[in-house]
Amino acid sequence: MTEDSGPRRPPRRVYEKELRRLQTELVKLQEWARAEGARLVVVFEGRDAAGKGGVIKRVTERLNPRAARTVALPVPTERERTQWYFQRYVEHLPAAGEIVLFDRSWYNRAGVEHVMGYCTPEEHARFLRQCPVFERLLVEDGVLLRKYWFSVSDEVQERRFRKRLEDPVRRWKLSATDLESLTRWEAYSRAKDEMFALTDTPEAPWYVVESDDKRAARINMIAHLLSTVPYHEPPRPALELPPRPPSTGYRRPPRDTQRYVPDHAAGLAE
């Protein structure tokens, strides 16, 4: 069973030019959020290997990390298991002027926890009842909540898994649970459909990003996010470089008194 494939792959030069433009707009959005005290939460969900991490990287790489952060929570501790389910996510919500990106979120309970049996049927049902209420409270309090589901076909997912198995710098992205998702494709599809039916609300709708092509997914998601926030570029203070003062006689200490990193790059150039 295959999810529908999406947009065509843009040429790299076109992609890089548009990505740069969109990232410039993201900087403006962040400056607007800081000036206006806005709170933005962006939820990234979807299939394993759907490209969420790559999109998050492109969203954040030009932003000020002091006011934009990614939250990717580990498996809950024994103490956290006894808390209200949403409790550990609440503490990561943004304050005024902040942007928080959830690399997977409270929707773990509707997906992997439900499919893999990590929660009880009663806990799953309770989550689906409480989640729309929880998100409605966030929105009513002024939080800008955006939810994105990254959709990838089973063929592309398997191909990306194989690349991760073969690539030593990406192997950490692959776990036994990820691999088991290949054999539970339909179970995850049914869980996602039920989740959408109960949590795709007017206050907090889901937006689907076709991600068989990573370049298209990145620019489509960022462009859509920007289109949903009524930001503008706030006025900036005029800044000028001051003139460098005249030397007062300072001299750097001799090089042999300090430890320098070996010039590894020079060896590569030979």
C-alpha positions as CSV (number, residue, x, y, z in Angstrom):
1,M,0.0,0.0,0.0
2,T,1.5,3.3,-1.1
3,E,0.7,6.9,0.0
4,D,0.3,9.3,-2.9
5,S,3.5,10.8,-4.3
6,G,3.8,14.5,-4.3
7,P,5.5,17.4,-6.1
8,R,8.2,17.2,-8.6
9,R,11.8,17.7,-7.6
10,P,13.0,21.3,-8.1
11,P,16.5,21.8,-9.6
12,R,19.1,22.3,-7.0
13,R,19.9,25.9,-8.0
14,V,16.2,26.9,-7.9
15,Y,15.8,25.1,-4.6
16,E,18.8,26.7,-2.9
17,K,17.7,30.2,-4.1
18,E,14.2,29.7,-2.9
19,L,15.3,28.2,0.4
20,R,17.5,31.2,1.0
21,R,14.6,33.5,0.4
22,L,12.3,31.6,2.7
23,Q,14.9,31.5,5.4
24,T,15.3,35.3,5.2
25,E,11.5,35.5,5.7
26,L,11.8,33.1,8.7
27,V,14.3,35.6,10.3
28,K,11.7,38.3,9.7
29,L,9.1,36.2,11.3
30,Q,11.3,35.6,14.3
31,E,12.0,39.3,14.7
32,W,8.3,40.0,14.5
33,A,7.6,37.3,17.2
34,R,10.2,38.9,19.5
35,A,8.8,42.4,18.9
36,E,5.2,41.4,19.4
37,G,5.7,38.8,22.1
38,A,4.1,36.1,19.9
39,R,4.4,32.4,20.8
40,L,4.7,29.9,18.0
41,V,4.5,26.1,18.3
42,V,5.2,24.0,15.2
43,V,4.5,20.2,15.5
44,F,6.3,17.9,13.1
45,E,4.8,14.4,12.8
46,G,4.8,11.7,10.2
47,R,6.2,8.4,9.1
48,D,9.8,7.3,10.1
49,A,12.3,8.6,7.5
50,A,9.7,11.1,6.1
51,G,12.3,13.9,6.3
52,K,11.1,15.8,9.4
53,G,14.6,16.3,10.7
54,G,15.9,17.8,7.4
55,V,13.0,20.3,7.4
56,I,13.6,21.3,11.0
57,K,17.2,21.9,10.2
58,R,16.4,24.2,7.4
59,V,13.8,26.1,9.5
60,T,16.2,26.7,12.4
61,E,19.6,27.1,10.8
62,R,19.4,30.8,10.2
63,L,17.3,31.7,13.3
64,N,18.6,33.0,16.6
65,P,18.9,29.9,18.8
66,R,18.2,31.9,21.9
67,A,14.6,32.3,20.8
68,A,14.0,29.3,18.5
69,R,14.5,25.8,19.8
70,T,13.8,22.2,18.8
71,V,12.2,19.8,21.4
72,A,12.8,16.1,20.8
73,L,12.0,14.3,24.0
74,P,13.4,10.9,24.9
75,V,11.4,8.0,26.3
76,P,9.6,9.1,29.4
77,T,11.1,8.3,32.8
78,E,9.3,6.3,35.4
79,R,8.2,9.5,37.1
80,E,7.0,11.0,33.9
81,R,4.9,7.9,33.2
82,T,2.9,8.7,36.3
83,Q,2.2,12.3,35.3
84,W,-0.7,13.7,33.3
85,Y,0.3,12.7,29.7
86,F,0.6,16.3,28.4
87,Q,2.6,17.5,31.5
88,R,6.1,17.0,30.2
89,Y,5.3,18.8,26.9
90,V,3.8,21.8,28.7
91,E,7.1,22.7,30.3
92,H,8.6,23.1,26.8
93,L,6.0,25.5,25.4
94,P,7.3,28.9,24.4
95,A,7.3,32.1,26.4
96,A,6.7,35.5,24.7
97,G,8.8,36.0,21.6
98,E,9.8,32.3,21.3
99,I,9.4,29.7,18.6
100,V,9.4,26.0,19.6
101,L,9.5,23.2,17.1
102,F,8.4,19.7,18.3
103,D,10.3,17.0,16.5
104,R,7.6,14.5,17.3
105,S,5.2,15.6,20.1
106,W,2.3,14.6,22.3
107,Y,1.1,12.7,19.2
108,N,3.5,9.9,20.0
109,R,0.6,8.4,22.0
110,A,-1.7,8.3,18.9
111,G,1.1,6.8,16.7
112,V,4.0,4.7,17.9
113,E,2.7,4.1,21.5
114,H,-0.6,2.9,20.2
115,V,0.7,0.8,17.4
116,M,3.6,-0.8,19.4
117,G,1.5,-1.4,22.5
118,Y,3.4,1.1,24.7
119,C,0.2,2.5,26.0
120,T,-3.1,0.8,27.0
121,P,-6.3,1.1,24.8
122,E,-7.8,3.3,27.6
123,E,-4.8,5.6,27.6
124,H,-5.0,5.9,23.8
125,A,-8.7,6.7,23.9
126,R,-8.2,9.2,26.7
127,F,-5.6,11.0,24.7
128,L,-7.8,11.3,21.6
129,R,-10.5,12.8,23.8
130,Q,-8.2,15.2,25.7
131,C,-5.9,16.3,22.8
132,P,-8.4,18.6,21.0
133,V,-9.3,20.2,24.4
134,F,-5.6,20.7,25.2
135,E,-4.9,22.3,21.9
136,R,-7.9,24.5,22.1
137,L,-6.7,25.8,25.4
138,L,-3.3,26.6,23.8
139,V,-4.9,28.5,20.9
140,E,-7.4,30.4,23.2
141,D,-4.4,31.5,25.2
142,G,-2.8,33.1,22.1
143,V,-0.4,30.3,21.1
144,L,0.1,30.1,17.3
145,L,-0.1,26.3,16.8
146,R,0.8,24.7,13.5
147,K,0.7,20.9,12.9
148,Y,2.4,19.2,10.0
149,W,2.2,15.6,8.9
150,F,5.0,14.4,6.6
151,S,3.7,11.7,4.2
152,V,6.1,9.3,2.5
153,S,5.4,6.3,0.4
154,D,6.4,2.8,1.6
155,E,8.9,2.4,-1.3
156,V,10.7,5.7,-0.5
157,Q,10.7,4.9,3.2
158,E,12.3,1.5,2.7
159,R,14.9,3.1,0.4
160,R,15.8,5.7,3.0
161,F,16.0,3.0,5.7
162,R,18.5,1.1,3.5
163,K,20.6,4.2,3.0
164,R,20.7,4.7,6.8
165,L,21.8,1.1,7.3
166,E,24.7,1.6,4.9
167,D,25.8,5.2,6.0
168,P,27.8,5.2,9.3
169,V,27.0,8.9,10.0
170,R,23.2,8.3,9.6
171,R,22.9,4.9,11.2
172,W,22.0,6.5,14.6
173,K,18.7,7.6,13.0
174,L,17.6,4.0,12.7
175,S,16.2,1.9,15.5
176,A,14.6,-1.4,15.9
177,T,11.2,0.3,16.3
178,D,11.8,2.2,13.0
179,L,12.5,-1.0,11.2
180,E,9.3,-2.6,12.6
181,S,7.3,0.2,11.1
182,L,7.9,-1.5,7.7
183,T,5.9,-4.5,8.8
184,R,3.2,-2.4,10.5
185,W,2.5,0.0,7.6
186,E,-1.2,-0.5,7.6
187,A,-1.5,-0.3,11.4
188,Y,0.3,3.0,11.4
189,S,-2.0,4.2,8.5
190,R,-5.1,3.3,10.5
191,A,-3.7,5.0,13.6
192,K,-3.0,8.1,11.6
193,D,-6.5,8.1,10.0
194,E,-8.1,7.8,13.4
195,M,-5.9,10.6,14.8
196,F,-6.8,12.9,12.0
197,A,-10.5,12.2,12.4
198,L,-10.4,13.3,16.0
199,T,-7.7,16.0,16.2
200,D,-8.0,17.8,12.9
201,T,-10.0,20.7,14.3
202,P,-10.8,24.2,13.1
203,E,-8.7,25.6,16.0
204,A,-5.7,23.3,15.3
205,P,-5.9,21.8,11.8
206,W,-3.5,19.3,10.3
207,Y,-1.5,20.1,7.2
208,V,-0.1,17.3,5.1
209,V,3.3,17.7,3.5
210,E,4.1,15.3,0.6
211,S,7.7,14.3,1.3
212,D,8.9,11.7,-1.2
213,D,11.0,14.5,-2.5
214,K,12.9,16.2,0.3
215,R,13.7,19.5,-1.5
216,A,10.0,20.0,-2.4
217,A,8.9,19.1,1.1
218,R,11.2,21.6,2.7
219,I,10.3,24.6,0.7
220,N,6.6,23.7,0.6
221,M,6.4,23.4,4.4
222,I,8.3,26.6,5.1
223,A,6.3,28.6,2.5
224,H,3.1,27.3,4.0
225,L,4.1,28.1,7.6
226,L,5.0,31.7,6.6
227,S,1.7,32.1,4.8
228,T,-0.2,31.2,8.0
229,V,1.4,33.8,10.3
230,P,0.5,37.5,10.0
231,Y,4.1,38.7,10.5
232,H,5.8,41.7,9.1
233,E,9.3,43.0,9.3
234,P,9.7,45.2,12.3
235,P,11.8,48.3,12.1
236,R,15.4,47.7,12.9
237,P,17.8,50.1,14.7
238,A,20.3,51.8,12.5
239,L,23.7,50.1,13.1
240,E,27.1,51.3,12.0
241,L,30.6,49.9,12.6
242,P,32.5,52.2,14.9
243,P,36.0,53.3,13.8
244,R,38.8,51.1,15.1
245,P,40.7,53.0,17.8
246,P,44.5,53.6,17.3
247,S,46.9,51.0,18.6
248,T,48.1,51.4,22.2
249,G,51.1,49.2,21.6
250,Y,49.6,45.8,22.3
251,R,51.6,42.8,21.0
252,R,50.4,39.3,20.7
253,P,52.4,36.7,22.7
254,P,54.8,34.5,20.7
255,R,53.1,31.6,18.9
256,D,55.2,29.0,20.7
257,T,53.7,30.0,24.1
258,Q,50.3,28.7,23.0
259,R,48.9,25.3,21.9
260,Y,47.5,25.5,18.3
261,V,45.3,22.9,16.6
262,P,47.3,21.1,13.9
263,D,46.7,22.2,10.4
264,H,44.8,19.2,9.2
265,A,43.3,21.1,6.2
266,A,46.8,21.9,4.8
267,G,47.5,18.2,4.5
268,L,44.3,17.7,2.4
269,A,45.4,20.4,0.0
270,E,48.7,18.7,-0.8
